[in-house]
Amino acid sequence: MTTLLEARHVSKIFGGGLFQKETTVALDDFSLRIDTDPPVITAVVGESGSGKTTLARVLLGEIDPTAGEIRYLGKDVRTLSRQERRVYRRDVQVIFQDPYEVYNPFYRVDHVLATPLTKFGLARSKSHAHDLIVEALQAVGLRPEETLGRYPHQLSGGQRQRVMVARALLVRPRLIIADEPVSMVDASLRATILESLRQLHLRFGISMLYITHDLTTAYQISQNIIVMYRGEVAEVGDVNLVVKQPRHPYTQLLIQSIPLADPKHPWQKEKLAENASTCAPVATRGCKFADRCPHVMDICRTTVPPLFRTDERRAAACFLHSESPVLAGSELERVLGTAVPAEA
């Protein structure tokens, strides 16, 4: 089994310079390994400020980590040659959150689809390029005759986002990093786009890192889930275990915040700790969730909790499970499943 992309003890700190002395820890000693086979969809969830987008930007090579390294096929991405970086850019594609800002309004949507084919030399001729584009559009549920030749403003938000999915598919990547791909489209279109992503995974064997704040869509599409809080892993493992039987208090509060179509269902069963605030300063020692945790103990304020392996395919960074064996942060793959789900 070959590791495609790996984050090794990555930390990213913003600020601390001449004009901004205060620092923000966006990622704190984060490790993750994505293998080439079998393909898996892993969701990364958390509220705003948890480090999700920073993780995506670091994995894509857009920003360098403050500490640690990102390795592509075993090699630090900062040391890749020009040709190796070209292959890396083809193997690891991204779908952005905003389907509006990624388009140049002066070009037809054909341009955004033809550019990767030209850049990577994937088409033998113009007719071959057209055939590849038509195939990619059909794979994401778009009709080429209703899409090609149009300007971005002539398409709906859902159509624009599916064109970006088709663009990522065109280069046949090994991994797609989807950063909040459905957060800016209508609810009625989210299921369509998520199903398009799922079919790409099933039909073409593409792994995905699905980054979202929405636990509902994460549960629908992913096999594994990583719950992040202020740059650290709070809980990780099989999506069914984590969502249906959450072990970390932060995950439990996230689950309880999802409204149900039941007027008798309480909005939130558990209360935050007294004087807790979502904007409370991050503690320099101990658990970062201690100021908000309804189960906080003395040890939480003085010691950083490791990941405790509460189940064969799940771990939680909480001292409530201190009787369980400790799982090193760099060993997340030991609780992340790799089985490809059968097509529905």
N, C-alpha and C positions, 0 to 999 in steps of 0.2 A: 504494500500500500504506500503510495507516494503522497506526501503532503504538498498540496497546491499552494496554499497561502497560510502563513502563520504569524501571529502576534506573540512575541516573547517578552513578557514582563514589561509591557509598554506603559509608560506614563506620559502625560501631556499636561504641561503647566503653562497657562497664559499669564501675561503680565510679568512683573518683577524687573522691568527695565528702568531706564532713566526717567521716563515720563509716567510710568505706571508702576509704582512700587508694590501695590497690592497684587497678590497672586490668586489665581483660580485653578484648582486641580480638576481638570476635565476628565482625565483618565488616571487611575492609580494602580499601577502594577497589574495590568490586565493581560491575560494570556488566552489565546484561542487558536485552535488548529482546524483547518478545513482541508480534508483529504480529497484526492481526485476521484476516488471511487469507494463506495457507491455515492451517487449524488444525494444530497440531503438539503432540506429547507430548515434553516435555523432562524428563529425570531429573536430580535433584541428589543426588549421593551423597557419602558421607564418613563417617568414624567419629564417635563422640560428641565434641562440642566443635569440630566443623569449621565451625559457623555455619549449618547447614541450617535449623533451626527459627527462628533469628533472622532469616534471610532471609525466611521465610514471614511472620513477624509484621510485618516492615517493609513488605513488599509489600501486606499486608492493611490497613495503616494502624493496627495495634494499638500500635505503638511508633514514635517518630520517629527517624530516623537522626541520628547525631552529626554527620555531614558528608554532603554530597551530597543528592540528592532522589529521590523516587519520583513519577513523572509518569503520570497517567491521561489518555489521549487528548491528550497534549501539555501538560497542566496539572498543576502541583505539587499533590499530594493535600492538602497542608496549607492550600491556598488555595481549595479547592472550596467552592462554596455548598452550602446544605442540600439543594437539589434535585439538584445535580451529585453530591454524596456519596451520595444515595439511589440514583442510577443506577449509580454506581461499586460500591456494595454489591451490587447485583443482578448486574452484569456479572462480578464477581470473587467466586466462592463458594469455600468451604473445606470440606474433609472432615478431621476431626480424627483424631488417632492413637487416642484412647481411646473406644471405642463405649459405654462404661459411664457416664462422667462427664457426657456431654453431655445426658443425659436427666433430666427431673424425674420421680422415681419415683411422684409422686402423679397424674401425667397419663398417659392412654393415648397410644400412639404416634401416634394420629390428630392429637394436638395439635401435635406437632413438624412434621407435614406440612402442617397447615392454616395455621399461623402465617405462613409466607412468602407464601402466597396472599393472606392478609388484609393483611399489611404492604405488599405491593407492588400490591395491587388487581388481581390477575390473574384472579379468578373473577367471573363475572357473577351467580352465584347459588350456593346450597349444593349443588345438584345438579351444577352445572358444576364446582365445587371437588372434589366427590367423583369425578367422571369424570377430572379431571386427576390426582388422587391415584392412582386405580386404574391409569391409563396409566403413571405414573411407577414404581409398584411392579412392574408387569409388565415394564417396560423393564430392571429390574435383577434379574429372575428371581424375584420374590416373588409369592406368591398372595395377592391382597387379602383373600380370605375367611379366610385363615389368619393374617393380619397385623393388620388393622384391628380395633379394639375391645380389643386386648390391652395390658397394661402392659409396660414394658420388661423386667421380670424374667421375664416369660413367654415371651420370645424368646431365641434363642441369640445368642452374640456375633456370629456371622456375619450373622444376620438383622438385628440392631441396626445393624451397620455398613452393610449394604445399604440399610436405611431412610434412613441419612444420605446415601448416594449418591443415593437417590431424592429426598430433600429438596433437594439441590443441583440436581438436574435440573429440578425443578418450576419454577424461575424462569428456565429457559433461559439460563444464563450464557454468556458468551464464553470464560471461563477458570475452571478449577477448580484450586485449589491443594490437593493431597492430601498431607498431612503424615503420613508413616508409616501409611497407611490399613490395612495388613494385618499390622502388627507384633504386634498383640494378639489375633489370631484364630488358630484352629487351622490347621496347614499344609494340611489337606484343604480348607479354605474359601478359602485365599488365591487359588487359581487361579480360583475362581468370582467373587470380588470383582474381581480384575484383569481378567477377561473382561468384567465389567459395565462397568468404566471404559473399556475399549477399545471396546466397542460404543457407549457414549455419544459417544466421540470420532468414530467412523466414521459413526454414524447421524445425529447432531445437530450435527456440526462443531464440537465444543467442544475448545479447546486445554487442555492440562493441564501443570502443573508438579508432577511426581511426586517427592516428597522421601523419601528412604529411605537406610538404611545397607546395604541388601541389594542387592548388584550383580546377583544372579540375577534378581530381580523387575524391576529396572531394565532389564536386557537384554530381558526378555520383553515389556515393554509400551511402551518408549520408542523414539523415532527418534534423539534426540540425548541426550547425557549431559554433565553438568558435574561433574567430580570436584573436591571442595573439601578443603582442608587448612588448619586454623587460620585460617579466614576468608578465604582466598585461593583462586583457581582454580589447581589443579595441572595439570589436563588437561581439554580440552573438544573436542567434535566428534561425528561420527557414532558411534552406539552400537556398531556392528559393528567399526569400526576401533579404538575405545578399549578395548573389552572383549577382542577377539580378538588385537590387536596393540598392547598398551599401551606408551607411550613414556616416561611419567614413572615413576621408581622407586617412588613411592608407589602409583600405580595398579597397577604390577606386583606389589607386595607384597599389595595388596588382592585381586587376582585369585588369587594363589598361596595365599591364606588360605582359599579356598573348598574345603572337603573334597570329594573325589571318591569314588565307590563303587568304589575300587580299592585293595586293601591294599598294593600295590607302589608306589603313588603317594606320593612324599614330601610331608609336610605343607607344607614351605616349602623351595624350592630355594636361595633367596638368604638370606643372613644380614644382620641389621641391623649397622650400623657398630658398632665396638667401643665399649663403655660407653654405647650408645644406650639411651634410655628413652622410653616413650610419655608419661611425665610430666615430661620434661626441660623446663627453662624455655625459653620462646620467645626466640630470639636477637633482639637489638635491631637487628642488621644482617645482611644476607645472606638466604639461603634459610631459611625456617622449618623445612624438612625436613632441613636439613644434619646435625643431630645424630643422625638416624635413617637417613640415606641410606647404602647400601652403596657408592655411587659418588662420595662427596663429594670435591670438589676445593677448592683454596685459594680460588678465586674465589667459591665457594658461601658461604663464611663472611663475605665482605666486601661482596658485591653482590647485590641482589635480582634474581632472574632474570625477564626479561620472558617473554611468551608467544611461543614460536617456532612458526611455522606449518610443521609437519613434513610435512603433507599438505594437499591442497586442502580437505579437510573435517575437519581436526584440528589442534590446537595444544597444545603442552606447555610449561610453565614450568620448563625445566631446561636448564642450560648444556651438557649432553651433546649438545644439538641447536643449538648456537650458530651453525652454518653455515647454518641455515635463516633465512628472513626473519622479522623481528619483527612481531608482531600486537599492536596496542594493545588493552588490556583492554576498552576501550569498543567494540571492533569484533568482539565474539564472534559476531555474526550472520553474519559472513563465512565461518565454518566450521560453522555450524549449518544442517543441511538443513531444507527446508520441504516436501518432497514428502509427501503423504498416502499411506500404504500401502494397497494394494488389500485389500478385505475377503476374508478367508480363507474 
